[in-house]
Amino acid sequence: MSPLEAAAPTDRAALAALLAQTRGAVAFIAGGTDILVAPRSLPSAGLLVDLSRTRDLAGVVVEADVLRIGAATTLAALAGHALIRARLPALAEAAALCGCVQIRNRATLGGNVATTSAASDITPVLACFDARFRTLSRHGERLLTFDALVPAAGGSGLAAGEAIVAAEIALSGRLGRSAFAKLGPRDDLAIARLNLTLEAEFDGARFGATRLIAGAVAPAPLRLARAEAALAGRTPDAATLADFDRALIAEIEAAIPGRASLGYKRRAAVGLGRDLLARLIGSPL
């Protein structure tokens, strides 16, 4: 077996050229935080590509009303980015709750998505915003929908030797407000036991269209259509909130029937759902 070799392309063009001429196994690393906090090790052979120095894979730009986030953008950068905080606050909120300060300063958007962890805080938000992903391999570039990259059954839609280079979110057609809420054992370094992302039209009195995604209840982010319907077109009064609570419980029961954590998550979903609505509305319920 050939020894492990390493490369650190300085820009996207150099990365594309490197992948085009490589025929063996390829692995990628950027922040490297999974190696620090999970029982994983570097590959023993093939090519290890360090994306942390690929300068045009980090940063946030807007082109033709599409927000493009480079895959090597750190979670700390997402949490503090003024445009994301203003236009996509749920993404900034989720990034701010990932791990501790040190992890957020190293962990990247692309790495967080590529692991396709069921307990990810970032992927449910990207699902809610219907993100698409640009990828690069020896076969060239692809543009994948969220469902193609993160299948509902779990796993990853990435091919061997394929790297995420950017996530894209359309800014036109957004519903106006968004919020993220997470339940974990503590604020820092907490793996989500449940998280919820809500994007909704809300004019100060009544909900319009809504989109609600749950994380950590299924192999991939799960859309909660019944809970969405409990809000759409209604005011946040006691009757609406009661219907929303019941819908959330029904969704959790359907997602994890028979699981030992069902009783806990059924109750937790109600409290987390209320917290989520308060964040989106901007006032306590």
N, C-alpha and C positions, 0 to 999 in steps of 0.2 A: 504494500500500500504506500502510495506517495505521501510525503509529509505535508502538513498543512502549510500553505502559503498565504500571505496577506497582501492586500492592496488597499490604498486609500485615494481613490480618484478625487481630484480637486473640484471638478464641476460635472454637470450632467452629461455633457458631450464625452468627457473622459470615461464616465461610468458606462455609457452606451458602447463605446469602443472596446472597453475592457470585457464587457459581457459578450459582445459579438465574437471575440476571438477566443473565448473560454469554452472548452468542451466538457470539462469534468464537473464534479459537484461544486455548487456555489452556495455559500451561506452569507448572511448579512448581519451586521451589528451597527448600532448607532449609540444610544445611551447606555446599553448594556445592563440595565437595571434588573432584568429578569435573571441574569446570571448571579446577581448579588443576593436576590431575595428568594430564589426558587432553586430546587435541586437540579440545575441544568449545567452542562459543561460545554465548552467550545468543541466544534467538530475536530476530529483527529486527522483528517485528510481533506484534500480539495482546496478551494480558494475561499478565504474569509475576506469579505469586502467591508471596510470601515466606511460608513456613510456619514460619520460625524464631521468629516472635513470637506464634504461635497457642498460647497458654499451655496449653490443655487437650489439645494433641496431644503433649505430652511427659509422661513419668512412667510408673510401673508401679503397677497396682492389681490386687487380687484380688476378684472378685465371683462368688459362687456356684461356687467352686472353679475358676474360669477366670482365668488370668493374662492381663491385658490390658496390652500395651505400646504406648504412644502412638508414632505413626510418627516424630515429631520427637525422640524420645529418642535421645541421643547414644550412640555405642558405648562411650565412657568410662563413662557412667552404667550401661550394661548390665554392663560388666566389673566394676564395683564394687558392684553392688546385692546386698545381703545375701541376700534371698530367692532371687534367681536363682542366686547362687553355691551356695546350699544345696539348692535343688530342681531346678535345671536347669544344673548346672555346665558342661556342654558349651557352652551359649550364652555364659556368662561367659568361658570359655576362648577361644572363637572371637573374641569381641569384643575381648579383650585382645591378640590377635595381628593385628588389622587395622591396617595402616599404622603410623605413628609416634604419639607422644603428641599432637602437634598435630592430626593427622588425626582421631584418635579423639575429641578434644574437640569437633570440628565435625561429623564425619560422623554421619548418622542411620540408624536402623533402616529407616525407610521408603524413604529414598533408596537404601540399599544393596540392598534387595529390588527396587525399581522398575527399576533398571538391568538386572536379570536377567543379570548377568555369569556366564558359565560358570565363572569362577575365583573367584567370591564365597566367602568363608569363612562368612558368616552364613546364606545360603539353604540349604545342606545341613543345618545344624543345625535350622532351622525345618522342613525337610522331615522330618527324623528325628522331630521332636516333633509332626508332623501339624498344623502351625499353620494357622489360618484368618485371613483378612484382611478388615477392614471398609474399604470405599472410599466416596468421596463424589464426585459429579459434579453437573452441572446436572439430571440425571435422578433425583437422590436417592441413597440409600445402598444398597450391596450388601454381601453377605457371601460371600466367595469361598473355596473350598478352596485348598490349596496348589497342586494340579495345575491348577486353573483359572487361577490367577494366573501360575504358572511352568510352561508346557506342556513336556512331555518333548521335543518337537521344537525347543525354544528359543523366544525371543521373549517377549512379555508378553501377558497376558490383560487388561491395563488398556485401557479404551476411551480415545479422545481426550478430553482434558480431565478425566480421572478421577484422583484422588489416593488413595493409601493413607493412612488415618487411624489405623489400629491393627492390631496383630497379636494374635491370641488363641491361647492354648495351654491345653488342659484339664490340670489338675493331677491329677485323679482318673484312675486307670488307668495312671499312669506306671510304668515298669519298675524304678524304684528307683535305678539308677546310670546315669551318662552321662559321656562323655569325648570330647574333640576333639583331633585331632593334624593338623599341617600340615607340608608339605614345601615350602620356598621357598629362594631363594638366600641369605637372611639373615633375622634376626628381625624387623627393622623395614622397612616399605615393601616387603614381599615379596608379589608376586602369586603365589598358590598354584600350584604345579605339580601338586600332588595334596593333597587333604585328606580325612580320614575322620572321621565322627561315629558313635559307638556308644552306643546305649541298651540296657541289659540288666538282667535279673534275675540277681543273683549273691549267693549266701548265704554266701560265704566259702570255699566248696569246689566249687560246681557252678554252671554257667550255667543259667538258665531260658530264657524267651523273650528274643529279641534282635532288634534293628533296626539295620542298618548302612547308612550312606549315604556315597557318595563324591562329591566335587566335583572339578572341573577335568579330568574324563575324558569328559564328554558335554555336549551343549548345556544340560542341566539336571541338577540333582542326581540321582544314580543309585543305586537301592537294590540292594544286593549280596546277593541271596537265598541263593546257594550258600555264601557265606562265613558268613552267619547260621546256616545249617543245620549248618555244621561246628562251631559252638560250642554250639548249643542242647542242653541236657540233659547236657553233658559237663563234666568237670573240666579245668582248664588244665594238663594234663600234656603230655609230649613228643609223644604221638600226636595229641592234639587240636591242638596248635600246628602240627604238620606238615600236618595236613589243612586247617587254616585258611590256612596259607601257600599251599598248592596251589589252594585255592578262590579266594583273592584273585588269584593269577596268572591263573587261568582267566577270572575276571570282567574283568580288565583287557584280556586278549587279545580277549575278545568285544566289549568296548566300543570299542576303537580298533584294529581289525585294519589292518595295513598302514601305520599312522602312523609317522613317523620316530622319535617318542619312545617307541614301544612297548617296546623293550628296556630303556630307562632306567626307565620307569614300572613295568614288570613287576618289576624288582628293587627299586625304591623302595617299592612297595606292601607288600612283605614286611617291610621294616624299619619302615615307618610303622605297619603293622598290629600288630607286636609292641609298639611304643611305645604305641599306643592301648590295647591290652589291659593293659599295665602301669599306665597311668594309671587305667583303670577299676577294676582289682583293688586298686590301691594298693600294689603291691610289684613289684620287678623280676622278669622272667621268665627 
